[in-house]
């Protein structure tokens, strides 16, 4: 199945998976070669990126940035052996501790993944890194929240930000590694950049008039679901009452990502609910 290719600036393209949750990858072409931001989850899709890059970037892919350790962003890394692989140090640790086992499990259900190998980054950073290649300057910045390993990639000359899973059609916090306060701070930090385009980790690309509202709406959503859970917990509400608050009550559309946003939203509510319940039990035990 053909991926979707979108040109978001003179020398920057976005590739969107047709097979898994509209995950996005990107290509920045400089006068001295290309910089790839993430890959797509299936070899057949990553091959389409390789074929296109050969046309527009004859100098080859020099760097590949993994913005997060998740399978849908990293499984194509092994198909770019000549590129320097760059990621946050925590992404490398997570790939070592969880990535290989997850791939083994996934291979049992998806034959195409037999071609995939987990490739570990050789260039790692803590707070951030800069890649200068030809006429392009790319800033990679740690942006924890959805996970401790997330980073965003700012293409300075193009005013494009690859936001990884920090920005999605709905924020996702229902994971063991998420931190909602760090998430909000990482979103606030994006206001420091002069951006014309944000490439979400999944889903549609945010253009000029959508950039600032997109950031603020994500922060507001996180604040609102926290407030909702706190209020319902105080009122002694049930889990059913919690889940009656669907995504549209928070000003968001349930259609993106084939309807997955509603599933993500419900998982967020349940995650905060169980976390609040656990805190209540701990207080009772101490008392």
N, C-alpha and C positions, 0 to 999 in steps of 0.2 A: 504494500500500500504506500502511495506517495506521501511524503511529508509535505508540510506547508512551508514555503520559503518566503520571507518578507524582508525587503530592504528598508532598514530604519534610518540609515544615513548613507553618505556617499560610499563609505568603505566598510559598512557594518550590516551584517545579515543575521536574521533570526530563523531558526529551524524549529518547527513545532511537530511533535509526534502525533501521528494519526492512530497509534496503537495503544498509548497509555497516557491518560489524564492530561493530554495537551501539554506535556512537559516541554520546556523550551531550552534550546542551546543556541550559541551564537558564534559568529566568525567576524573577526576584525582583521582587515587586510591592510598591511603597511607596505612601504616601498622595499622592505627587507624580509618580507615573509608574513605569515599569518599567526594570529593568536585565537585559539579556540576556547570558548567559555562553555564548559560542560559538553556532554555528548547525549545521545538519545539511548533509550534502554535496550533496543534490539539491534543486532548486527545489520539486519537488512535496512534499517533506517540510518544507522551511522554510515553505511556504505554510500548512501545518497549524499551525505555531507562530504565524504571523501571525494566523490566524483565531481561535485560542484566546486569544492575547494581547488581541485586540480585545474579547473578552468579559469578561476578568477585570481588564484594565488600561486603562480608557477614557481615561486621561490619556496613553497612548501609551508607546512605548519611548524612554526618554531617553538611555540609554547601552548600548553593545554592547561587550563585552570579548572580544578574541581572546586565548585563553590560550596559543596556539601558532600557528605559521604554516602548519601542515599543511592540505591541501586539505579534508579531511573536517570540519575545525573552522571554516573561514573562508569557504567558497564561498557561504554564504547572506548574508554581510555586505552585499552590494550591494542586497539587498531591504529594507534598513532605512536609507534615505538620510537620514532626519531624525534618526537616533540619532547621538550622538557616539561615534566608534569609538576604542577605547582598546587599547593593546598595549605590550609591551616594545619598546624601540628596536631590538633585534636581530630581532624578528619583522617589523618594518617592512622592515629591510634584506633579510631573506631573501625576503620577498614581492616586493621589487623585483628581486632578482637571480635568483630561481628560480621564483617563483609564476606569473608571466605565461606563461613558456615551458611550465611544467608544465600549465597550463590549456589552452594551445593543443594540446598533445599529447593531453590527455584528451578534448578535443572530437572528435577523430578517431574515437573509439570510443564516445562517449556523447553522443547527439544532445541530450539534455536539458540538457547543460552549455553549449549555445550561448546560453542565457539568462543565464549567469553572467559577471560581470566581477570582476576583482580590485579590491577597494577597499582603499586604504591608510589606516592609522590616522592621525588628526590629533593625537590626544593620546598621547604616548609617555613612557615613564619608564625609569629605569635600575634602581633597587633596588626601588621599590614605589610604590604610590599609594593614596589613600583617596577613595572616592566616598561622600558623604553626600547622600542623597536622601530627603526626607520623614522617615519614621520608621525608615529603614534605613541602616546603616553597613557598607560593603563595603571590605575590605582586599584589595588586589591585591599579591602578593609574588612577586618573581623566585625561581624554583625550578629552576635549571639541572640538567642531568643527562641526561635523554632528548635534550635539545637545549639550545643556549645561550639560546633565546628563551622557554622554558617559564615560565609563571607560574601560581600557584594563587590562588583567590578565596575569601576567608573572609567569610561573611555573619554578622556578629557576633551580632545579635539572635536569629538562628535556630540558631546553633551548627552551621552547615552549611559544609563545605568542598568547593568544586569543584576537584578535584585535577588536572585535565587529564591528560596522559599520564604524569605523575609516578607515578600509581598506576593500575595495570591488572591484569587477572587474572594476568599475568606481566610483570615489567619488560622493556622492550625497549631494548637497548643496541647492536644491530647496525646502526648508522647512522654516517655519517662525522662527525656533529656530537656524538655521545654522549660523555659523560665519566663513568665509573663512580664515581669518588671524589666528584665533585660531586653525582652522583645520590644516593649514600648520605647525604651531608651534608644535602641538601634534604629527604630523608625524615626524618632525625633532627630537623630543625627543626620538623616538624609536631607533635611532642610538646609544643611550647610553647602550643598552642591548646587551648581547652576545646571539644572537638568531640563532637557526637552523631551526625553523619552525614558520610560522605565519598562524594562522587559521583566515581566513577572516570572516567577519560577514555573508557573503553569498558567495557561490561559492567555487572554488577550493582552496586547501591548498597550501601555498607557502613553498617550501622546500629550502634547504641550498643556492643554487645558485640563487634563486629567491627572497630572503628576502630583501637584500639591493636594488636591482633594483626595486622591488615592491614598496618600500617606496619612492624612488626617482621619480619613474614614476607617482605616485599619486600627489606628490608636483608639478612636472612639468606640469601635466594636469591642475591643478588649476591655475597655473601661465599662462598657454597658453590660457585657455578660458577667463580669465580676460583680457589678452592682445588683444584677438580677438574682444571681445565686445567693448573695448575702441577704437580700430582702426576703426571698422565698424561704431560706433557712430560718430566718428570724420569725417568720409567720407560721412555721411548722408545716409548710406545704409538702406535697408528695412529689415523687419523681415524675409521675404522669403530668402533674401541673407544670413542672419544670420543662418537660419536653413539648408541651403545648405551645411554647414560645419559639415558633419556627424562624428561619433565617430572614424571612420578609419583614418580621417585626423589628428587625434591626436595620432596615433600609437597604437590604441586599437582595439581589436576584437569585432565585434558586436554579436558574437554567445553566449557568456556566459549568464547564467540565462535565457535561452530560448529566447534570443534576447531582454530582458528587458534593457540591458545596453544602447541601442540606445534611448529608451524612457527616461531613466534617464538623458542621455547626453543632449537631446533636452530640457528637463525640466530645467537643469542647465543653458543652454544658455538663455532661456526665463526669468529665474529668474534674472540673471545678467542684461539682457537687460531692463527689467522693472524697476529694481533698478536704473540703469543708467538714464533711462528716468525720473524717479521721481526726481533724483538729479538735472537734467537739468531744470525741471519745477520749482524746489525750487530756483535755482539760478536766473531764469528769474523773479520770483516774488519779490525776494529781490532787483534785479536791477530796 
